[in-house]
Each structure stands twice: as C-alpha cells, then as structure tokens.
C-alpha cells in the first residue's frame, strides 16, 4: 500500500472536494449542458478527473477509521453522511466510465438512459459538495422539528420523556422498515434468487475479482471504493455479523413469500420494548426535571437527524438501481452486493441510533440522578 500523503481525513477531503468541483467545470462552459439538463463531459476530462478522485478516495477510506469507530455518535453520524454521498457520486461516475467503454466497444446506451445517469451524477456532485464540506464532529445538519421540552414537574417531564422515546424509536424503526423493505423486495422479487444468494455472500476479495472482469481500468477502481465505503458504514467489528444477518433475513423473506416480515425482524432486532421499559428505571432514579427535559430534546433530535440520514441512503439506493441498467457480464452481481451492503448499513445505523444513541441518553440521565 502506498503511503498516505494526507495527515488527517479533513486534508484529504479538501482535495477530494476540489477534484469533484473540477469534474463539473466543463458543464459551466458554453455547450457543457444538454437540453435535458444532463452534464456532458468530454471523455478526456471525465477519465482524468476520475483518476484524481479515485486516488484521493482511497486515502479518505484509510483515514476515516477513527470516525467510523468513534465513541462519539455525532462523529459516526458525520462520517456516514460523508461516505454515503461520496459512494453515490463515485458509483454514478463509475457508471459513466463504463458507458464510455461500452461505446468504444460498439454498445451504446439509449439517449434516455444516458440523460438519466448524467442528471443523477450532476445532482450527486452537488450533494457531495454539501455533505463533505460539513465538519464531521457536528453530525448531520438539521433544524429542530419539535417543540422544546419545558415541563415544570417531574411527572410531566417523565411523561414527555416517555413520549419522546416512543416517537423517536418508532420513527427510526419505521424509516428503516420502509427503505429496507423496498431494498429487500427488489432483491427477493426482482432478481433471480441464485444471483441474490451469490451476490450477498461476496467477500472483498470476490469483489476485486468481479470488478477486474467488469473493468480493468479506472471504473473498476472507482466501483471498488464504492463497495468499501458502503461496508465501512458498519464500523470495523460489524460487517461479517451484519452481512450474515441480512442473508438470513432475505432467505426467510424468500421462503415466507412476504416481504412484510422484514418489519417484524427489525422490531425484534432493535429491542424497542426493552428501551421503553428503561424509562421506568429513569423515573425511579428521580433525576432533576431540567435534566429530563434536556434528555427528551436530545432524544427527539435523533429522529430529525435520522430522517436526513435515511434520505441520503435512499439517494444511494437510487444510484445502485440505475446501475442495474448497465448491460455488462457480472455487473448485476456487483449491484446486488452493493444493495446487500447498503441494507446491512441501514439496519445497523437504525440499531446504532436506538441501541447506542437513545439508550446512551437514558443511561446518562440515570447517572446524573445518581450524582445529584
């Protein structure tokens, strides 16, 4: 492995953003944008910029470990925000490169497909500019969508806390069930099961081999970084366990013939009922009213932040589905592997918010009561 010229992740990200911005410079010149609003990049510029972006992308992955496995939930949230949007733009850029190669080989995508992919790339570049310029330690940028807690008595404050836990845990679970159910349905019902089973079981080494067969050049490197960034969302200790769980869930859905059992799986895995019971433990510890109010607001904020995160994940899923239009041997397996990785990351993120985020707030509240 080459040495990393960047001391910290933020240094690499600054250069990454500069290269992403340079990618779109051609669109700002006369004739650089088609009538449909899609970006038309000269092949030479596309390849040159892609080489530069792929080079820095590999460095960001190397430098992000401290954030991905941080004890600070804001840091984990912030790096997810970065990586999800980076993965989307790199995936769409990889698809553009594959289309260029296909055209050289005499196989051309339809004008509608090319316009759709290019327009999606334009939107993704804009998104990655916003997310990757946001400081990681600030987490996700949101505006409070709830009323600040101002309960005057302990009983009122505990009731507000219970409502905040119920609402936030329920909203997070529902969002995971909606997007996760969509992904699971697409995998189980829209794809041959033998392909799903094989794609879900692919290792990193398998991905190297497949991408080598798909493209030996910059497109293959770019797509490998996409896979690594999606799997990195799980943190260093979760990928094998998370992937195995999703494989088992998909098989159960296939055997049952109904995708709605995914909702039951998520509910059971998140242990929401146990979380709700812990509010009673907080009540018995009798923390100060103002501490309960602050805890309620922290918990409600998790809901707002997760809504933003799930929105970015849905955009990444949209980009993966666009990749299914690429008619290349083995590429379908890549999209399946990306969907399974994203589904794993989605389920894990929801559990992190509930199991570590919400539970962490309640634990801190009980500790405050003990100290006081």
Secondary structure as the mmCIF struct_conf table of DSSP 4:
data_model
#
loop_
_struct_conf.conf_type_id
_struct_conf.id
_struct_conf.beg_label_comp_id
_struct_conf.beg_label_asym_id
_struct_conf.beg_label_seq_id
_struct_conf.end_label_comp_id
_struct_conf.end_label_asym_id
_struct_conf.end_label_seq_id
HELX_LH_PP_P HELX_LH_PP_P1 UNK A 2 UNK A 4
BEND BEND1 UNK A 5 UNK A 5
BEND BEND2 UNK A 7 UNK A 8
HELX_RH_AL_P HELX_RH_AL_P1 UNK A 9 UNK A 23
TURN_TY1_P TURN_TY1_P1 UNK A 24 UNK A 24
HELX_RH_3T_P HELX_RH_3T_P1 UNK A 25 UNK A 28
BEND BEND3 UNK A 29 UNK A 29
TURN_TY1_P TURN_TY1_P2 UNK A 30 UNK A 31
STRN STRN1 UNK A 33 UNK A 33
TURN_TY1_P TURN_TY1_P3 UNK A 35 UNK A 36
BEND BEND4 UNK A 37 UNK A 37
STRN STRN2 UNK A 39 UNK A 39
HELX_RH_AL_P HELX_RH_AL_P2 UNK A 43 UNK A 63
HELX_RH_AL_P HELX_RH_AL_P3 UNK A 65 UNK A 68
TURN_TY1_P TURN_TY1_P4 UNK A 69 UNK A 69
BEND BEND5 UNK A 71 UNK A 71
HELX_RH_AL_P HELX_RH_AL_P4 UNK A 73 UNK A 104
TURN_TY1_P TURN_TY1_P5 UNK A 105 UNK A 106
HELX_RH_AL_P HELX_RH_AL_P5 UNK A 111 UNK A 131
TURN_TY1_P TURN_TY1_P6 UNK A 132 UNK A 133
BEND BEND6 UNK A 134 UNK A 134
HELX_RH_3T_P HELX_RH_3T_P2 UNK A 136 UNK A 138
BEND BEND7 UNK A 140 UNK A 140
BEND BEND8 UNK A 146 UNK A 146
HELX_LH_PP_P HELX_LH_PP_P2 UNK A 147 UNK A 149
BEND BEND9 UNK A 153 UNK A 153
HELX_RH_AL_P HELX_RH_AL_P6 UNK A 154 UNK A 189
BEND BEND10 UNK A 190 UNK A 191
HELX_RH_AL_P HELX_RH_AL_P7 UNK A 193 UNK A 200
TURN_TY1_P TURN_TY1_P7 UNK A 201 UNK A 201
HELX_RH_AL_P HELX_RH_AL_P8 UNK A 204 UNK A 214
BEND BEND11 UNK A 216 UNK A 217
HELX_RH_AL_P HELX_RH_AL_P9 UNK A 218 UNK A 232
TURN_TY1_P TURN_TY1_P8 UNK A 233 UNK A 234
TURN_TY1_P TURN_TY1_P9 UNK A 236 UNK A 238
HELX_RH_AL_P HELX_RH_AL_P10 UNK A 239 UNK A 256
TURN_TY1_P TURN_TY1_P10 UNK A 257 UNK A 257
TURN_TY1_P TURN_TY1_P11 UNK A 259 UNK A 260
HELX_RH_AL_P HELX_RH_AL_P11 UNK A 261 UNK A 270
TURN_TY1_P TURN_TY1_P12 UNK A 271 UNK A 271
HELX_RH_AL_P HELX_RH_AL_P12 UNK A 272 UNK A 285
TURN_TY1_P TURN_TY1_P13 UNK A 286 UNK A 286
HELX_RH_AL_P HELX_RH_AL_P13 UNK A 289 UNK A 323
TURN_TY1_P TURN_TY1_P14 UNK A 324 UNK A 325
TURN_TY1_P TURN_TY1_P15 UNK A 329 UNK A 330
HELX_RH_AL_P HELX_RH_AL_P14 UNK A 331 UNK A 351
HELX_RH_PI_P HELX_RH_PI_P1 UNK A 352 UNK A 358
HELX_RH_AL_P HELX_RH_AL_P15 UNK A 359 UNK A 371
#
